[in-house]
Amino acid sequence: MIVSILGADIRNDKGIWHTNDIKMSDSDCTPEIVSFRVVAAAHVEKANPEAIFFVQGGWGGWQNPSRPSIASVMKRELQELGVPAEKILMDEKSEKTFSQLCILQNFVSLQPVDAVTVLSNVWHLPRIAALLKHTRELDILRTYHPTLIGAEDVLLAADLAKWNDKVAMAQNHSAMQKIIAAEAMGVKQIQDGTYKFGS
């Protein structure tokens, strides 16, 4: 079982890089809450000890030599949550959702893979599903019938009392409403053939 964790953004907090979190989200930081994906992946690992995790994300277009790759930050955080290093593989080349899926496709096509799972935030899943359904470049990946998992769903199932308020805070953030609207527009553009690949 290969579990792809799609990366999005990281933040420098007092010299230490992290996937972005609620406490880092302010007027200058959209609350994608990528940290939800990492914590959810740790729960998935506990339930599926045979899983291999493929953390994905390069430098996000930044040309700062002191900035680590998104994948390397996610790998470190997974290890801090107890996931063994040997079970975490990195893609440090992809930058956007479509390129992440293309690299995932290349990766699984070279492995003896019995199942593929893609883990991201719930607001991201409809666009991932649309790309898989409508994009000819992902024909091979589609044959694996990837399972799409929402990080928030995993966290709420694991500990509702702990995560309910945090998930609600993220989803109700004004910036998140803009993200959700943009995602819906992206799905529509994929379906009608006007989508600009690279996002």
Secondary structure, 3 states (H helix, E strand, C coil): CEEEEECCCEEEECCEEEECCHHHCCCCCCCCCCHHHHHHHHHHHHHCCCCEEEEECCCCCCCCCCCCCHHHHHHHHHHHCCCCHHHEEEECCCCCHHHHHHHHHHHHHCCCCCCEEEEECCCCHHHHHHHHHHCHHHHHHHCCCCEEEEHHHHHHHHCHHHHHHHHHHHHHCHHHHHHHHHHHHHHHHHHHCCCCCCC
